[in-house]
Amino acid sequence: MDAAFFDRWSLEYDEDVIACDEANLYPFAGYRRTLETLLNEIQTKPGARVLDLGFGTARLTKKLYEIGYNISGLDFSPEMCRIAQEKMPKARLFCFDFSQGLPDVLKDKRFDIILSSYAFHHVPDSLKHERILEWYSVLNPGGMMLIGDIAFLNEHALTLCKGDVGGEWDEDEDYMVFSSLQPAIAHLSPRYEQISHCAGILTVHKV
Ligand SMILES: C[S@@+](CC[C@H](N)C(=O)[O-])C[C@H]1O[C@@H](n2cnc3c(N)ncnc32)[C@H](O)[C@@H]1O
């Protein structure tokens, strides 16, 4: 899915996603629980500097912005950027493709929270561990990386979901499979929590 796809989806995105979650359907079953869980985790670090990768309509980040968090973010859809900037006028938002790396302007910045909700599946599998290592490098000691997304503990769980949804399965997405990703980032001691049959959260703490 390219930026133009998300530009077109931006006005209906919130409604579509909530309806899918309420019906407990792939791909957004567990969406609100995932965002609530992320929010609760982040609130253990009041006023933190947050970098949100793929902020979309800023559904989650706006809540943090309103209670005093310092928000930076990347999203490659100009429409999503416009909507989010309107909701968070003082946030430092950049229209940028995060799958290839961080923009120069952020490489020397440091954050307490690296957040990504429902966007990591747009990073190709072959680049996922590289992105995690790069994002980890801009985390402050004591900081935390939280990636909530359509995700599975292992290939078996993914195959079960794929079988259940049949023709609805989106072959273009690279959903995170924790057991496949874990070896390349094992030295970061990642934790994974399954939130619904198709949603999960990867957490990495920086000591
Ligand atoms: C499904 S939406 C998730 C939005 C929001 N984080 C949420 O939880 O509702 C995915 C977002 O990631 C953005 N995105 C997808 N691929 C991207 C990429 N390669 N670089 C930057 N943004 C990307 C899209 O424009 C979209 O806003």
The ligand as a Gaussian input file, in Angstrom:
#p B3LYP/6-31G(d) Opt

LIG

0 1
 C       -2.970000       1.456000       9.358000
 S       -2.383000       3.091000       9.563000
 C       -2.056000       3.198000      11.327000
 C       -2.229000       4.600000      11.847000
 C       -2.129000       4.780000      13.364000
 N       -0.792000       4.590000      13.856000
 C       -3.103000       3.885000      14.086000
 O       -2.692000       3.164000      14.992000
 O       -4.300000       3.948000      13.778000
 C       -0.745000       2.974000       8.896000
 C       -0.084000       4.343000       8.791000
 O        1.284000       4.141000       8.455000
 C        1.628000       4.971000       7.378000
 N        2.666000       4.266000       6.620000
 C        2.564000       3.063000       5.982000
 N        3.738000       2.740000       5.424000
 C        4.604000       3.746000       5.715000
 C        5.972000       3.979000       5.415000
 N        6.682000       3.102000       4.706000
 N        6.539000       5.117000       5.864000
 C        5.821000       6.018000       6.580000
 N        4.512000       5.849000       6.897000
 C        3.924000       4.719000       6.470000
 C        0.342000       5.193000       6.577000
 O        0.369000       6.381000       5.834000
 C       -0.691000       5.214000       7.689000
 O       -0.904000       6.520000       8.182000

